[in-house]
């Protein structure tokens, strides 16, 4: 059987279908065809200290999300009126932020241990965060955020096994 040399191999780790195609697409355009790659020293720095930056970001985000969640609880008697005016986007944003935060927290042990499962959870956290931004209407922020985040993730992916 003849194989195409330009074909991107399927990601490992039990992924199939749609998620596999998204990862292949992002790897092709944000890593394989990227005009610039980080030097090995920068990649090593990101792999070594990235989990610590993630932990700090999570710790900083927790109080803000709790405050936002608390404020939405306070306005629950007015929820129908608030939901009618905002289309429920505030609650959706909080739910996606919490999901992304949770995925990031679950990714930490794997990121510290340099395991592909940790990398993949960080990858999913970025996807969930981007989806939340898109649903909230922040299209430009979502595009900029996913391009930068995925570029960095795919640059360091080779360090995770």
N, C-alpha and C positions, 0 to 999 in steps of 0.2 A: 504494500500500500504506500503510495507516494504522499508526502506531506508538504505543505506549503511552508517555506522557511520564514515567511513574514507573519505567520499566524502566531498570535499571542497565546501562550499556554493558559489553560484554565487555572484559576486560583485554587489553592489547596485548602483543606479545612472543612470539607463537607458542604460547601456552597454549591447550589445548582440554580438553574433557571435565570430569572430576571436579575437577582442580586449578582450572580456571576457575570452577567452581561454588563451591568453597571460598573463593576470592578474592572473588567477588561477594558471597557471604554475609557474610564478614568486613567488607568495605567498607561494605555496607549498614548493618550493626548497630554497627560500631565507628567509623564515620566519618560516613556520611550521616545517621544517626539519633541520633548522639551529642549529648547535651545541652550539651556543652562542647567548644570547640576552642581549641587553643593560639593565642596571638597570633602574627602573622608573625615578630616578633623571636625568639620562643622556637623556632619552626620553623627559622629561619635558623641559630640557635645549634646546634640538634640536627644539622642537615645539615652544618654546618661542623666541629663537634667530635665528632660521633657516631662517625665512623670512627676517630678517635684513641682514644676510649673503648673501642671494639671491639678495636682493636689491643692496648691495655693489658690488657684482659680475656683475650685469647687468650694473650698472653705470660705472664700469671699462671697461666692454666689448664694450660699445657703441662707444667710440672714436676709438678703434682698428678696429671695423667693419666699421666705417665710413671711416677711412683711407684706409682700404682694398678695400672698395667699390669705393672710389675715385681713387685709383690706377688702378683698373680695368676699370674705365671710361676713364682714361687718355690713356690707351692702346687700347681702342676700335677701332681706325683705324687699329690696327694690330691684331684685335680680331680673324680673320680667321687663321692667322699664329699661334697665341697663342693657340687657341682652337685645332688646328691640332696637336700641340706639346704636350699639356697637357691633351687632351681629354675633355677639358672644366671643369676639376675638381676644378679649383680655383673658378669659378662662382658657381658651385654646392655647394662647401663648404661654401661660403658666404650665399647662399640662405638657406641652412639648419641651419647655425648659426643664421641668422636673424629669422627664424621660431622658433627655440628653445628659442632664446632671447625673442621673442614676447610672446610665451606661458608662459615663466617664469614670464614675466611682468604681464600678465593677471592672473596668479596664485596668485600673491601677496595679493590682497584684501581677497581672500578666505583663504590663509594661515594665515594671521593675524587674521581672524575671526574664524579660526579652522573649516572651512567647507570642506566637502568632495570634493566639486567642485574644490577648490583650490589645494587640494592634487592631484586630478586627472589631473589637468592641469600641475602640476609639473611632474607627472608621464609621461604624453605625451611629455613634454619638454625633458625628459631624452631619451625617445624612438626616438624622432626626431634627437636629437644630436647624438645618437648611430648610427642611419641609415646614417647620414651624414658622420660620421667617417668611417663606413664600405664602403660607396661609394668612399670615398677619399683614401681607401686602408689601413687605420690605424686599422687593425684587432685586434692587441694586446691591443692597447689603448682603443678600443671600448669595448672589453670584460672586461678589468679591470674596466673601467668607469661604465659600466652598472651594473656589479656585486656589486660594492661598492655603487653606487647611489641607486639602487633598494633595496639593503639590508637596507640601512638607511630609505628609504621611507616606506618600509613595516614594519619596526620596529616602526615607529611613526604613522602609519595609524590609529590605534585605537583611537588616540586623535582627529581625524577629523570626524565630524558627519554631 
